[in-house]
Amino acid sequence: MRIHLTRDSVAAGDDIDAPHHATVDLPDGLDTPDALAALDLPRAWLPQIGGGRATWVVRGADGTPLAVLAQQWPQARPLPAGLGPLAALAGPDGTVRLHVEYRRQLDPDAEYERLG
């Protein structure tokens, strides 16, 4: 399954590489939490923020929040909308589009509660 990722910039200097996007192929049949783990989010693709505390929200193409990521957490915490099969999020062309929204240094537990 083809995944197209985009992410927010974190600072003016980060805008040099904008728009931040990547396309990754993952095995078919993954659910959303397994896909986020396979993508190694938040570590592999998201910038590390000084101080070690950053919060991110993974959203589907329609803006639905699917998971909360935190630089200080070992893995994503899926929200109710992010518990199903990844294929359910695919567009007409079969590609899953995910956007990772930067929530600065907000408390990730509070963001999880707010969005859950």
Secondary structure, 3 states (H helix, E strand, C coil): CEEEEEECCCCHHHHHHCCEEEEEECCCCCEHHHHHHHCCCCCCCCCCCCCCCCEEEEEECCCCEEEEEECCCCCCEECHHHCCEHHHHECCCCCEEEEEEECCCCCHHHHHHHHC
